[in-house]
């Protein structure tokens, strides 16, 4: 089982993906189509999946909750949680 870490999203234009940065501003994971992500939204957490659609501007990525009730375009600065399997990347 991995560790859930609080992250902030930043878009990497060159790689065309969202990077997940920890509180030390280190990239600890990247999000692509189909990746699980827990969105920190309006003081609550929502489990869902990152999806891609070319119609979703400006980056093409959006978050959809597991129950389908919430769809949000991913943008720079969004916060949430990712599960990290590699214990070497977990902040001490």
RAJORA-V496477 format. One record per residue. N is the residue number from 1. SS is DSSP state (helix for helix, strand for strand, loop for the rest). Layout:
# RAJORA-V496477
N SS
N SS
This chain:
# RAJORA-V496477
1 loop
2 loop
3 strand
4 strand
5 strand
6 strand
7 strand
8 strand
9 strand
10 strand
11 strand
12 strand
13 loop
14 loop
15 loop
16 loop
17 strand
18 strand
19 strand
20 strand
21 strand
22 loop
23 loop
24 loop
25 loop
26 loop
27 strand
28 strand
29 strand
30 strand
31 strand
32 loop
33 loop
34 loop
35 loop
36 strand
37 strand
38 strand
39 strand
40 strand
41 strand
42 loop
43 loop
44 strand
45 strand
46 strand
47 strand
48 strand
49 strand
50 strand
51 strand
52 strand
53 loop
54 loop
55 loop
56 loop
57 loop
58 loop
59 loop
60 loop
61 strand
62 strand
63 strand
64 strand
65 strand
66 loop
67 loop
68 loop
69 loop
70 loop
71 strand
72 strand
73 strand
74 loop
75 loop
76 loop
77 loop
78 loop
79 strand
80 strand
81 strand
82 strand
83 strand
84 strand
85 loop
86 loop
87 helix
88 helix
89 helix
90 loop
91 loop
92 loop
